[in-house]
Amino acid sequence: MAIVKAAATHQLYGELKAIVGQERVNDNQVIISAYSKDACHLEAERPGIVVMPKSVEEVQDIVRLCARSKTPIVPAGGRNGICGACLPRVPNAVMLDMVKMDRIIKIDEDVMTVTVEAGLRWAELIHRLNEKGYKLGFRGPYGGNVGTVGGSTSINSIGYAASKYGPSTEGVVSFEVVLASGNVVQTGTGWNPDAQLFGRYSTFFDMTGIFSGDHGTLGVKTKVTLKIYPKADYYTYGDFGFKTLEDATEAFLEVQKRGFTEELNLLVDRQSTETFFPGFLGKHPEINAMFASIVQETDQQLANRKMELIREIALKHAGKDLGNFASQMHWSEMFNLVQPLYNNGFWLNTCHLRPIPTIPIVMKRIWAIFKKHKLLENDIKYIASCLGSERAYATGWITIFIPTKEKMEYGLKVWNEMLDAIMDTGACPYWMGLLWEDRVLKKVRKPFIDTYWKIKQALDPDNIFAPEVFRGGP
Ligand SMILES: Cc1cc2nc3c(=O)[nH]c(=O)nc-3n(C[C@H](O)[C@H](O)[C@H](O)COP(=O)(O)OP(=O)(O)OC[C@H]3O[C@@H](n4cnc5c(N)ncnc54)[C@H](O)[C@@H]3O)c2cc1C
């Protein structure tokens, strides 16, 4: 029974109710209001109605209905994004809440893949695979208690274990996608109805890639097939401190290039370490930057040896062994690690990708902005951290925490300068959303975005999926 009764005023209410039943469709403003935000401060249009499909057939029927009536449709996962990606840009949209599609369809041990419905949350998937003796490569964004597999792969999320395995989309073998026509396409080896879902690249071009990071503009992902690996039970952890960010960055780059770690995280200055792990550097007054390294292996000796090599690299770059508290905490608190940071206030984040050697360059610009605006004197804390990603780039996570509503205007001024500095120093955001859209669209090469629009027009001629996304913020 629906707790909040639908208002039944949206023009598609009756037809949507006929598809999914009364309990999974709602246009009451109480519900709509809850669906009008994700986990950041940015705002756009409210959805006109929310519908929760439970099967691919229901998604097909909803999409066909929206196509027929030319009604915009916006897919949403956990709505845990921190860039406003899942918020509709036009009024009256049908928001497709995918979280009831959360089953594990198949663990295919022959070819080491798992196929899940797109609304499954990362934390649950990891837990269920662990029980069967497997692990994922990329293990979900730091918000993976709430974020879904479909949401993350639709916006190129980066997070746990990206240091070894790359972003969320790197682990995808195949998508099942409902297109604007209502037809279902299966990418990767799924083009062949007689084949198992074992490979992403086969026979044709990489169709999986077209839907990776599409921000829900090209179709609705209903299933995702991901690579899996044997569970690895042996860990070693190591924290290393450096007097200068330059030394820390050189060591960080070398460790990341050699691919030793499951996860490698750099905290660029004392203030960032203090915000994350209060008091941790108390006994090390000379240390300004540090990295936390996590090795996970199927063999204890292998794990030990890798940590010895990481230590050698750190010491070669004038590093100091700080033990392993920060790295153990970082890994064991997976998905709960960053939530307590909300105690410092609301996040204004700047998530992006960049080459590792550019970290000191961007930090000089950022520290100058903080100094100019007297950030710490204004009681605004920050964290600047970098996650080693794939072979040798970094995910920059430079976030300021706004403690009170009154400080928001001031914080936004600082944050906008930070976003400019980050973009000017060769960054590429991993997701875009309202957060980055204006800056990205100002910069993008024309043939690139024109090609995107040709694909969009071919797949979604009436522009029903997430209209206005990639065209500029409100
Ligand atoms: C505490 C915290 C920590 C976080 N840490 C990280 C982090 O480390 N890394 C990171 O990348 N992000 C992080 N985030 C942001 C967020 O968790 C991730 O971006 C996550 O991947 C979003 O998934 P979601 O299911 O909530 O997607 P949503 O926010 O619901 O949607 C994201 C986008 O995907 C589209 N979409 C959703 N489902 C589908 C589908 N089935 N088919 C097609 N399109 C779809 C939406 O239209 C939207 O464009 C964090 C957030 C919080 C609050």
Ligand as a Chemical Component Dictionary entry (heavy atoms), coordinates in Angstrom:
data_LIG
# 
_chem_comp.id                   LIG 
_chem_comp.type                 NON-POLYMER 
_chem_comp.pdbx_formal_charge   0 
_chem_comp.three_letter_code    LIG 
# 
loop_
_chem_comp_atom.comp_id 
_chem_comp_atom.atom_id 
_chem_comp_atom.alt_atom_id 
_chem_comp_atom.type_symbol 
_chem_comp_atom.charge 
_chem_comp_atom.model_Cartn_x 
_chem_comp_atom.model_Cartn_y 
_chem_comp_atom.model_Cartn_z 
_chem_comp_atom.pdbx_ordinal 
LIG C1  C1  C 0 29.116 10.076 0.686   1  
LIG C2  C2  C 0 29.257 10.036 -0.800  2  
LIG C3  C3  C 0 30.419 9.539  -1.373  3  
LIG C4  C4  C 0 30.551 9.489  -2.768  4  
LIG N1  N1  N 0 31.707 9.005  -3.324  5  
LIG C5  C5  C 0 31.845 8.947  -4.675  6  
LIG C6  C6  C 0 33.029 8.424  -5.266  7  
LIG O1  O1  O 0 33.965 7.991  -4.608  8  
LIG N2  N2  N 0 33.089 8.378  -6.616  9  
LIG C7  C7  C 0 32.069 8.800  -7.415  10 
LIG O2  O2  O 0 32.170 8.681  -8.627  11 
LIG N3  N3  N 0 30.960 9.317  -6.862  12 
LIG C8  C8  C 0 30.813 9.371  -5.531  13 
LIG N4  N4  N 0 29.651 9.842  -4.972  14 
LIG C9  C9  C 0 28.551 10.152 -5.829  15 
LIG C10 C10 C 0 27.647 8.923  -6.137  16 
LIG O3  O3  O 0 27.669 8.015  -5.074  17 
LIG C11 C11 C 0 28.119 8.202  -7.352  18 
LIG O4  O4  O 0 28.340 9.094  -8.397  19 
LIG C12 C12 C 0 27.199 7.068  -7.806  20 
LIG O5  O5  O 0 27.856 6.400  -8.850  21 
LIG C13 C13 C 0 25.863 7.523  -8.274  22 
LIG O6  O6  O 0 25.066 6.384  -8.455  23 
LIG P1  P1  P 0 23.498 6.513  -8.313  24 
LIG O7  O7  O 0 22.923 5.155  -8.503  25 
LIG O8  O8  O 0 23.154 7.221  -7.076  26 
LIG O9  O9  O 0 23.185 7.400  -9.602  27 
LIG P2  P2  P 0 22.167 8.622  -9.750  28 
LIG O10 O10 O 0 22.704 9.794  -9.026  29 
LIG O11 O11 O 0 20.779 8.183  -9.449  30 
LIG O12 O12 O 0 22.275 8.860  -11.326 31 
LIG C14 C14 C 0 23.489 9.212  -11.903 32 
LIG C15 C15 C 0 23.315 9.335  -13.425 33 
LIG O13 O13 O 0 23.079 8.059  -14.007 34 
LIG C16 C16 C 0 21.849 8.041  -14.730 35 
LIG N5  N5  N 0 21.262 6.719  -14.486 36 
LIG C17 C17 C 0 21.008 6.153  -13.276 37 
LIG N6  N6  N 0 20.549 4.895  -13.447 38 
LIG C18 C18 C 0 20.506 4.677  -14.784 39 
LIG C19 C19 C 0 20.104 3.574  -15.592 40 
LIG N7  N7  N 0 19.680 2.431  -15.057 41 
LIG N8  N8  N 0 20.182 3.705  -16.935 42 
LIG C20 C20 C 0 20.641 4.859  -17.489 43 
LIG N9  N9  N 0 21.018 5.934  -16.783 44 
LIG C21 C21 C 0 20.962 5.830  -15.446 45 
LIG C22 C22 C 0 21.046 9.197  -14.187 46 
LIG O14 O14 O 0 20.142 9.695  -15.145 47 
LIG C23 C23 C 0 22.155 10.206 -13.873 48 
LIG O15 O15 O 0 22.547 10.874 -15.036 49 
LIG C24 C24 C 0 29.498 9.927  -3.588  50 
LIG C25 C25 C 0 28.333 10.431 -3.007  51 
LIG C26 C26 C 0 28.210 10.488 -1.621  52 
LIG C27 C27 C 0 26.957 11.046 -1.047  53 
# 
loop_
_chem_comp_bond.comp_id 
_chem_comp_bond.atom_id_1 
_chem_comp_bond.atom_id_2 
_chem_comp_bond.value_order 
_chem_comp_bond.pdbx_ordinal 
LIG C1  C2  SING 1  
LIG C2  C3  SING 2  
LIG C2  C26 DOUB 3  
LIG C3  C4  DOUB 4  
LIG C4  N1  SING 5  
LIG C4  C24 SING 6  
LIG N1  C5  DOUB 7  
LIG C5  C6  SING 8  
LIG C5  C8  SING 9  
LIG C6  O1  DOUB 10 
LIG C6  N2  SING 11 
LIG N2  C7  SING 12 
LIG C7  O2  DOUB 13 
LIG C7  N3  SING 14 
LIG N3  C8  DOUB 15 
LIG C8  N4  SING 16 
LIG N4  C9  SING 17 
LIG N4  C24 SING 18 
LIG C9  C10 SING 19 
LIG C10 O3  SING 20 
LIG C10 C11 SING 21 
LIG C11 O4  SING 22 
LIG C11 C12 SING 23 
LIG C12 O5  SING 24 
LIG C12 C13 SING 25 
LIG C13 O6  SING 26 
LIG O6  P1  SING 27 
LIG P1  O7  DOUB 28 
LIG P1  O8  SING 29 
LIG P1  O9  SING 30 
LIG O9  P2  SING 31 
LIG P2  O10 DOUB 32 
LIG P2  O11 SING 33 
LIG P2  O12 SING 34 
LIG O12 C14 SING 35 
LIG C14 C15 SING 36 
LIG C15 O13 SING 37 
LIG C15 C23 SING 38 
LIG O13 C16 SING 39 
LIG C16 N5  SING 40 
LIG C16 C22 SING 41 
LIG N5  C17 SING 42 
LIG N5  C21 SING 43 
LIG C17 N6  DOUB 44 
LIG N6  C18 SING 45 
LIG C18 C19 SING 46 
LIG C18 C21 DOUB 47 
LIG C19 N7  SING 48 
LIG C19 N8  DOUB 49 
LIG N8  C20 SING 50 
LIG C20 N9  DOUB 51 
LIG N9  C21 SING 52 
LIG C22 O14 SING 53 
LIG C22 C23 SING 54 
LIG C23 O15 SING 55 
LIG C24 C25 DOUB 56 
LIG C25 C26 SING 57 
LIG C26 C27 SING 58 
# 
